[in-house]
């Protein structure tokens, strides 16, 4: 519940300040925040002995899932790209 309240409050602040803050500043701060969260998550995982000791156990499964996820994303992006190109070309021809 706390997370939801913080999210609602931050959206309200964003709405109030959207004309005063440059979007480039917000983009950079969002990117820095994501990198900080990833770094903190890595520290948390690395310090947990039970997770680190299980890495070999689920490592191959994680690699397969990661490869499948990347392949699926690339395939979907390729399909959408071709679909958008076909739509743009048909709009120009009409």
N, C-alpha and C positions, 0 to 999 in steps of 0.2 A: 504494500500500500504506500509505503514511503517513496519508493521509486516512482510510482505513478504520480504522486503529488509533486515531486521534484520535476518530473517531465512536464506536467501541466504548468507549473510556475515558470519553468525555463521557456516554454512556448509563449507565455504571456509577456515575459521580459523581451523576448525576441520580437514580438509584435510591436511592443512599445518603442524599441530601439532600432527597428529596421531601417529607418530613414536617417539615423544619426551615425550608424556604424558602417564603414565601408565593407562590402562583401568580401574583398580580398583578405581583410583582417580576420573575418569569421572563417573563411576557408582555411587559412593557415592555422588558426587556433584549433579548428576541428581536426585537421590532419595531425597536428602535434598531439592532441589529446588521444587520438586513436593509436598513434605510435607509443605513447606512454602507457596506455592500457595493455597493448600487446607485450611491451617490455615487462610490465608488472606481472602479467599473467605467466610469462616465461619464468620469471624469478619464482613465482609461486609453484609452478610445476617442477622446476629444478630442485627446489628445496624439499619436496615431498618424496621421501624415500620409497614408499610403496609404489608410486607412479613411475619413478625412475627405474625401479627394479623390474617393472612389468613392460618396459619399452620393447625388449626383444620379443615378448609374447604377442603383442599386438602391432608390432612394427610393419610386418608384411601386409597385414590387413589395411593398415593406415596408408601404406604406399599405393595399394590397389585402389582404395577409395579416392585418394588424392588424384591419381592418374585418370580415373573414370570421371571425376568431377571436372578436371581441366578439359578433358576431351569433350565432355558434354557441353561445357561452356563455350568452347571454341566452335563446336558444331552448331550450337544454337545461334551464336553470333554470326557465323557464316550464312546460315539460312536466313536470318533476319536481314543481313546485309544484302543478300541477293534479292530478297523480297522488296526491300526499300529501293534498290537500284531499278528493279523492274517497274515499280510504281512511278518513280521519277521519270524514267524513260517514256512510259505510256502517257504521262501528263504533258511532257514536252512535245510529243507527237500529235496530241489532239488539239 
